Amino acid sequence: MPEISRFFGIVVRMFAEDKSVHHRPHFHVYYQEHEASYALDPIELLNGSLPIRQRRLVEAWAELHLEELLGDWKLLMDGKPAKKIEPLEK
């Protein structure tokens, strides 16, 4: 699964799915032993869990980069590689 961003120990990934299964646009987040999936537009937790601090960071990052995330989803659905997205910084 391609990594599109990494910040504060959080890894964000997005991947293309089989055309026969068309889920909502979403991305996956990994932090230590935690995993979560987030929908785009609106940004909401679909499943999994993160510690509250990391959840807030991911949601803020996703709000700031929503257009880029949607663009990456489209690229992946068109069979093209996703682009890296800038991480949150201190």
C-alpha positions as CSV (number, residue, x, y, z in Angstrom):
1,M,0.0,0.0,0.0
2,P,1.7,3.3,-1.1
3,E,2.6,5.7,1.6
4,I,1.4,9.2,0.9
5,S,2.5,11.0,4.0
6,R,4.2,10.5,7.4
7,F,4.3,12.8,10.4
8,F,4.7,12.5,14.2
9,G,5.0,8.7,13.9
10,I,1.7,8.5,11.9
11,V,1.8,6.8,8.5
12,V,-0.9,7.6,5.9
13,R,-1.5,5.2,3.0
14,M,-3.9,4.9,0.2
15,F,-4.3,2.2,-2.4
16,A,-6.3,1.3,-5.5
17,E,-9.1,-1.3,-5.1
18,D,-10.5,-3.9,-7.4
19,K,-12.9,-2.1,-9.8
20,S,-15.6,-4.6,-8.8
21,V,-15.5,-3.2,-5.2
22,H,-16.0,0.5,-5.2
23,H,-15.8,1.9,-1.7
24,R,-16.1,5.5,-0.7
25,P,-12.9,7.5,-1.2
26,H,-10.8,6.8,1.9
27,F,-7.3,6.5,3.4
28,H,-5.6,4.3,6.0
29,V,-3.7,5.5,9.0
30,Y,-1.1,3.5,11.1
31,Y,0.3,4.6,14.5
32,Q,2.2,2.1,16.6
33,E,-0.2,-0.8,17.1
34,H,-3.3,1.3,16.0
35,E,-4.9,1.3,12.6
36,A,-7.8,3.3,11.3
37,S,-9.6,4.1,8.0
38,Y,-11.0,7.6,7.2
39,A,-13.5,8.6,4.6
40,L,-13.0,11.7,2.5
41,D,-15.6,14.4,2.0
42,P,-16.7,14.4,4.8
43,I,-13.6,13.4,6.7
44,E,-14.8,10.8,9.2
45,L,-13.5,7.7,10.9
46,L,-14.8,4.6,9.2
47,N,-13.3,1.9,11.3
48,G,-10.4,1.3,13.7
49,S,-9.1,3.6,16.3
50,L,-6.3,6.0,17.2
51,P,-5.3,7.7,20.4
52,I,-7.1,11.0,20.7
53,R,-4.1,13.2,20.0
54,Q,-3.2,11.3,16.8
55,R,-6.8,11.2,15.7
56,R,-7.0,15.0,16.0
57,L,-3.7,15.4,14.1
58,V,-4.9,13.1,11.3
59,E,-8.2,14.9,11.0
60,A,-6.5,18.3,10.9
61,W,-4.0,17.1,8.3
62,A,-6.8,15.6,6.2
63,E,-8.9,18.9,6.3
64,L,-5.8,20.9,5.2
65,H,-5.1,18.4,2.3
66,L,-8.6,17.3,1.3
67,E,-8.2,18.4,-2.4
68,E,-4.9,16.5,-2.7
69,L,-6.4,13.4,-1.0
70,L,-9.3,13.4,-3.5
71,G,-6.8,13.9,-6.3
72,D,-4.8,11.0,-5.1
73,W,-7.9,8.8,-4.9
74,K,-8.8,9.7,-8.5
75,L,-5.2,8.9,-9.7
76,L,-5.3,5.5,-8.0
77,M,-8.8,4.7,-9.5
78,D,-7.4,5.6,-12.9
79,G,-4.5,3.2,-12.4
80,K,-1.9,5.8,-11.7
81,P,0.4,6.2,-8.7
82,A,-0.6,8.5,-5.9
83,K,1.4,11.6,-5.1
84,K,3.1,12.4,-1.8
85,I,1.3,14.9,0.4
86,E,3.1,17.3,2.7
87,P,3.1,16.2,6.4
88,L,2.1,18.3,9.3
89,E,5.0,20.2,10.8
90,K,5.6,21.5,14.3
